[in-house]
Amino acid sequence: MNEERQVEHIVLFRPKPGATREQLTAMRDGLLALRETISGIVAASCGFNFSERAQGHEVGFVVRFTDRAALEGYLPHPEHRRVVEQLVHPVVDGVIVVDYEV
Protein backbone atom coordinates (compact mmCIF):
# COMPACT_ATOMS: atom_id res chain seq x y z
CA MET A 1 0.00 0.00 0.00
CA ASN A 2 1.42 3.38 -1.09
CA GLU A 3 -0.63 5.89 0.88
CA GLU A 4 0.11 9.60 0.67
CA ARG A 5 1.10 11.11 4.00
CA GLN A 6 1.17 14.74 5.01
CA VAL A 7 4.58 16.38 5.31
CA GLU A 8 5.85 18.66 8.07
CA HIS A 9 8.39 21.23 6.83
CA ILE A 10 10.30 22.88 9.69
CA VAL A 11 12.68 25.79 9.13
CA LEU A 12 14.78 27.53 11.79
CA PHE A 13 16.29 30.89 10.85
CA ARG A 14 19.40 32.50 12.37
CA PRO A 15 19.26 36.27 11.75
CA LYS A 16 22.23 38.24 10.51
CA PRO A 17 23.80 40.58 13.06
CA GLY A 18 21.92 43.85 12.82
CA ALA A 19 18.67 42.36 11.49
CA THR A 20 15.88 44.39 13.06
CA ARG A 21 12.70 43.10 14.65
CA GLU A 22 10.77 44.96 11.93
CA GLN A 23 12.66 43.07 9.20
CA LEU A 24 12.09 39.74 10.94
CA THR A 25 8.41 40.55 11.41
CA ALA A 26 8.11 41.34 7.69
CA MET A 27 9.81 38.00 6.95
CA ARG A 28 7.39 36.19 9.27
CA ASP A 29 4.38 37.89 7.71
CA GLY A 30 5.59 37.11 4.19
CA LEU A 31 6.15 33.46 5.04
CA LEU A 32 2.72 33.13 6.63
CA ALA A 33 1.06 34.76 3.61
CA LEU A 34 2.28 31.87 1.46
CA ARG A 35 -0.50 29.68 2.88
CA GLU A 36 -2.99 31.90 1.02
CA THR A 37 -1.25 31.73 -2.35
CA ILE A 38 0.30 28.26 -2.66
CA SER A 39 -1.86 25.18 -2.97
CA GLY A 40 -1.09 22.10 -0.92
CA ILE A 41 -0.45 23.96 2.33
CA VAL A 42 -2.63 22.55 5.10
CA ALA A 43 -1.39 24.82 7.91
CA ALA A 44 1.47 27.18 8.71
CA SER A 45 2.86 28.86 11.80
CA CYS A 46 5.81 31.15 12.32
CA GLY A 47 7.11 32.83 15.45
CA PHE A 48 9.95 34.24 17.47
CA ASN A 49 11.98 31.98 19.73
CA PHE A 50 12.02 32.46 23.49
CA SER A 51 14.20 29.46 24.39
CA GLU A 52 17.81 29.91 25.46
CA ARG A 53 18.67 26.63 23.68
CA ALA A 54 18.10 27.83 20.10
CA GLN A 55 21.79 28.33 19.26
CA GLY A 56 21.06 31.63 17.52
CA HIS A 57 18.05 30.45 15.52
CA GLU A 58 15.52 33.10 16.47
CA VAL A 59 12.61 32.44 14.11
CA GLY A 60 10.81 29.15 13.56
CA PHE A 61 8.53 28.33 10.62
CA VAL A 62 6.42 25.18 10.36
CA VAL A 63 4.37 24.30 7.29
CA ARG A 64 2.22 21.20 6.87
CA PHE A 65 1.68 20.04 3.29
CA THR A 66 -0.85 17.61 1.90
CA ASP A 67 1.97 15.35 0.67
CA ARG A 68 5.54 15.30 -0.65
CA ALA A 69 4.41 16.47 -4.08
CA ALA A 70 2.96 19.64 -2.51
CA LEU A 71 6.30 20.33 -0.77
CA GLU A 72 8.16 19.75 -4.03
CA GLY A 73 5.86 22.23 -5.78
CA TYR A 74 6.23 24.79 -2.99
CA LEU A 75 10.02 25.09 -3.10
CA PRO A 76 10.31 26.46 -6.69
CA HIS A 77 6.95 28.29 -6.57
CA PRO A 78 7.45 31.91 -7.75
CA GLU A 79 5.78 33.41 -4.66
CA HIS A 80 7.95 31.31 -2.32
CA ARG A 81 11.06 32.32 -4.28
CA ARG A 82 10.01 36.01 -4.06
CA VAL A 83 9.61 35.85 -0.28
CA VAL A 84 12.94 34.06 0.12
CA GLU A 85 14.80 36.54 -2.11
CA GLN A 86 13.16 39.73 -0.83
CA LEU A 87 12.45 39.02 2.84
CA VAL A 88 14.56 36.07 4.01
CA HIS A 89 17.98 36.38 2.33
CA PRO A 90 18.53 40.03 3.35
CA VAL A 91 18.15 39.24 7.08
CA VAL A 92 19.15 35.58 7.56
CA ASP A 93 22.58 33.98 7.52
CA GLY A 94 21.77 30.49 8.76
CA VAL A 95 18.92 28.05 8.15
CA ILE A 96 18.15 24.55 9.35
CA VAL A 97 15.46 22.57 7.51
CA VAL A 98 13.83 19.31 8.54
CA ASP A 99 11.11 17.58 6.52
CA TYR A 100 9.26 14.47 7.63
CA GLU A 101 6.03 12.63 6.97
CA VAL A 102 3.29 12.63 9.59
Backbone as CSV, one residue per row, in Angstrom:
resi,resn,N_x,N_y,N_z,CA_x,CA_y,CA_z,C_x,C_y,C_z
1,MET,0.842,-1.176,0.000,0.000,0.000,0.000,0.892,1.246,0.000
2,ASN,0.623,2.161,-0.943,1.423,3.376,-1.087,0.551,4.588,-0.768
3,GLU,0.253,4.792,0.501,-0.625,5.890,0.877,0.158,7.195,1.004
4,GLU,-0.478,8.275,0.549,0.109,9.605,0.665,0.017,10.064,2.114
5,ARG,1.093,10.593,2.627,1.100,11.106,3.997,1.429,12.580,3.971
6,GLN,0.850,13.311,4.907,1.170,14.739,5.010,2.636,14.907,5.393
7,VAL,3.170,16.078,5.069,4.578,16.380,5.313,4.688,17.617,6.192
8,GLU,5.520,17.524,7.198,5.845,18.657,8.066,7.183,19.222,7.593
9,HIS,7.202,20.516,7.319,8.388,21.233,6.832,8.749,22.240,7.923
10,ILE,9.885,22.025,8.566,10.302,22.876,9.687,11.558,23.637,9.287
11,VAL,11.533,24.947,9.469,12.675,25.791,9.128,13.016,26.656,10.335
12,LEU,14.274,26.660,10.715,14.777,27.525,11.787,15.728,28.534,11.159
13,PHE,15.512,29.811,11.447,16.288,30.890,10.854,17.190,31.541,11.897
14,ARG,18.457,31.748,11.535,19.398,32.504,12.368,19.599,33.863,11.705
15,PRO,19.145,34.935,12.343,19.257,36.265,11.749,20.706,36.730,11.635
16,LYS,20.936,37.574,10.652,22.227,38.241,10.510,22.379,39.239,11.652
17,PRO,23.604,39.504,12.071,23.796,40.577,13.057,23.226,41.879,12.480
18,GLY,22.491,42.588,13.276,21.916,43.847,12.820,20.532,43.733,12.212
19,ALA,20.051,42.511,11.997,18.675,42.362,11.488,17.725,42.927,12.543
20,THR,16.795,43.752,12.112,15.878,44.390,13.056,14.634,43.536,13.278
21,ARG,13.948,43.804,14.361,12.699,43.101,14.646,11.678,43.384,13.546
22,GLU,11.685,44.597,13.003,10.772,44.959,11.929,11.040,44.115,10.684
23,GLN,12.311,43.904,10.349,12.655,43.065,9.196,12.226,41.618,9.428
24,LEU,12.460,41.119,10.632,12.088,39.742,10.944,10.570,39.573,10.974
25,THR,9.868,40.597,11.424,8.406,40.554,11.408,7.890,40.544,9.971
26,ALA,8.497,41.341,9.110,8.110,41.342,7.691,8.375,39.971,7.070
27,MET,9.496,39.347,7.430,9.808,38.004,6.948,8.733,37.026,7.413
28,ARG,8.420,37.065,8.711,7.386,36.188,9.268,6.062,36.372,8.537
29,ASP,5.653,37.612,8.358,4.383,37.890,7.713,4.373,37.391,6.262
30,GLY,5.482,37.584,5.566,5.593,37.106,4.189,5.523,35.601,4.097
31,LEU,6.194,34.925,5.020,6.149,33.457,5.042,4.736,32.960,5.322
32,LEU,4.081,33.562,6.298,2.722,33.132,6.635,1.733,33.400,5.498
33,ALA,1.954,34.444,4.731,1.060,34.765,3.614,1.106,33.703,2.522
34,LEU,2.165,32.909,2.490,2.275,31.869,1.464,1.147,30.854,1.556
35,ARG,0.587,30.662,2.730,-0.501,29.685,2.877,-1.733,30.108,2.097
36,GLU,-1.842,31.398,1.786,-2.990,31.902,1.020,-2.776,31.814,-0.479
37,THR,-1.532,31.662,-0.918,-1.245,31.733,-2.350,-0.705,30.440,-2.954
38,ILE,-0.291,29.494,-2.131,0.304,28.262,-2.656,-0.576,27.077,-2.261
39,SER,-1.004,26.329,-3.254,-1.864,25.183,-2.968,-1.050,24.056,-2.326
40,GLY,-1.735,23.225,-1.577,-1.087,22.097,-0.924,-0.664,22.369,0.502
41,ILE,-0.777,23.634,0.951,-0.455,23.962,2.333,-1.696,23.715,3.184
42,VAL,-1.544,22.864,4.188,-2.633,22.546,5.102,-2.670,23.553,6.252
43,ALA,-1.502,23.892,6.782,-1.393,24.823,7.908,0.016,25.392,7.938
44,ALA,0.153,26.561,8.559,1.473,27.181,8.713,1.491,28.004,9.985
45,SER,2.653,27.996,10.646,2.857,28.863,11.802,4.288,29.373,11.755
46,CYS,4.479,30.553,12.313,5.807,31.146,12.324,5.884,32.057,13.541
47,GLY,7.005,31.992,14.267,7.112,32.828,15.447,8.534,33.028,15.902
48,PHE,8.656,33.871,16.923,9.952,34.242,17.473,10.291,33.354,18.665
49,ASN,11.493,32.874,18.692,11.980,31.982,19.733,12.076,32.688,21.085
50,PHE,11.775,31.946,22.145,12.015,32.457,23.491,12.902,31.514,24.298
51,SER,13.340,30.430,23.704,14.203,29.465,24.390,15.657,29.921,24.370
52,GLU,16.373,29.601,25.424,17.805,29.909,25.465,18.633,28.805,24.800
53,ARG,17.971,27.778,24.276,18.665,26.633,23.679,18.673,26.667,22.159
54,ALA,18.306,27.758,21.547,18.102,27.827,20.098,19.379,27.990,19.288
55,GLN,20.506,28.190,19.940,21.793,28.327,19.258,21.762,29.390,18.163
56,GLY,21.083,30.501,18.443,21.057,31.627,17.516,19.932,31.594,16.502
57,HIS,19.178,30.527,16.451,18.046,30.447,15.522,16.844,31.089,16.213
58,GLU,16.483,32.270,15.754,15.524,33.096,16.471,14.117,33.097,15.900
59,VAL,13.939,32.507,14.708,12.606,32.441,14.106,12.362,31.007,13.658
60,GLY,11.198,30.479,13.994,10.810,29.147,13.563,9.610,29.221,12.634
61,PHE,9.608,28.369,11.611,8.533,28.332,10.617,8.169,26.878,10.388
62,VAL,6.901,26.551,10.555,6.424,25.183,10.358,5.283,25.214,9.359
63,VAL,5.410,24.393,8.313,4.373,24.301,7.291,3.996,22.832,7.140
64,ARG,2.696,22.561,7.135,2.224,21.202,6.867,1.649,21.187,5.446
65,PHE,2.125,20.215,4.676,1.683,20.039,3.292,0.833,18.781,3.161
66,THR,0.009,18.764,2.140,-0.850,17.612,1.900,-0.038,16.346,1.652
67,ASP,1.132,16.499,1.003,1.975,15.349,0.675,3.329,15.847,0.178
68,ARG,4.213,14.923,-0.169,5.544,15.299,-0.648,5.480,16.094,-1.944
69,ALA,4.544,15.746,-2.813,4.411,16.469,-4.078,4.099,17.947,-3.828
70,ALA,3.283,18.240,-2.835,2.963,19.640,-2.509,4.215,20.372,-2.034
71,LEU,5.035,19.718,-1.201,6.296,20.326,-0.766,7.207,20.575,-1.959
72,GLU,7.297,19.604,-2.852,8.160,19.754,-4.026,7.689,20.882,-4.937
73,GLY,6.374,21.124,-4.990,5.857,22.233,-5.776,6.034,23.581,-5.102
74,TYR,6.083,23.570,-3.791,6.234,24.792,-2.994,7.625,25.406,-3.162
75,LEU,8.648,24.581,-3.118,10.022,25.092,-3.102,10.349,25.983,-4.304
76,PRO,10.012,25.588,-5.543,10.308,26.463,-6.691,9.183,27.454,-7.025
77,HIS,8.093,27.420,-6.275,6.947,28.293,-6.575,7.407,29.759,-6.610
78,PRO,6.987,30.521,-7.620,7.448,31.914,-7.750,7.187,32.777,-6.510
79,GLU,6.066,32.592,-5.843,5.781,33.409,-4.661,6.703,33.024,-3.500
80,HIS,6.992,31.750,-3.349,7.950,31.309,-2.325,9.332,31.879,-2.637
81,ARG,9.743,31.792,-3.887,11.058,32.321,-4.282,11.128,33.829,-4.012
82,ARG,10.028,34.564,-4.290,10.010,36.010,-4.061,10.203,36.320,-2.586
83,VAL,9.482,35.617,-1.712,9.606,35.854,-0.276,11.028,35.532,0.190
84,VAL,11.573,34.441,-0.276,12.935,34.061,0.117,13.929,35.131,-0.328
85,GLU,13.836,35.554,-1.578,14.796,36.537,-2.110,14.632,37.916,-1.476
86,GLN,13.396,38.367,-1.288,13.164,39.735,-0.826,13.129,39.885,0.685
87,LEU,12.658,38.860,1.402,12.445,39.020,2.842,13.331,38.136,3.709
88,VAL,13.759,36.991,3.200,14.563,36.073,4.007,16.058,36.333,3.803
89,HIS,16.542,36.242,2.574,17.983,36.383,2.331,18.596,37.673,2.889
90,PRO,17.911,38.812,2.820,18.528,40.029,3.350,18.763,40.020,4.866
91,VAL,18.053,39.166,5.620,18.148,39.236,7.079,18.596,37.943,7.753
92,VAL,18.820,36.887,6.974,19.145,35.583,7.559,20.485,35.094,7.047
93,ASP,21.310,34.563,7.964,22.584,33.984,7.523,22.735,32.509,7.872
94,GLY,21.721,31.921,8.456,21.773,30.492,8.756,20.376,29.903,8.802
95,VAL,20.223,28.715,8.200,18.924,28.051,8.147,19.132,26.557,8.403
96,ILE,18.237,25.991,9.188,18.150,24.546,9.354,16.772,24.123,8.863
97,VAL,16.732,23.078,8.032,15.457,22.573,7.509,15.326,21.101,7.832
98,VAL,14.154,20.714,8.308,13.829,19.311,8.541,12.471,19.057,7.922
99,ASP,12.380,17.997,7.116,11.113,17.582,6.522,10.855,16.138,6.922
100,TYR,9.605,15.854,7.314,9.258,14.474,7.634,7.780,14.245,7.394
101,GLU,7.425,12.986,7.167,6.033,12.625,6.968,5.355,12.428,8.316
102,VAL,4.061,12.798,8.368,3.285,12.632,9.595,2.077,11.756,9.330
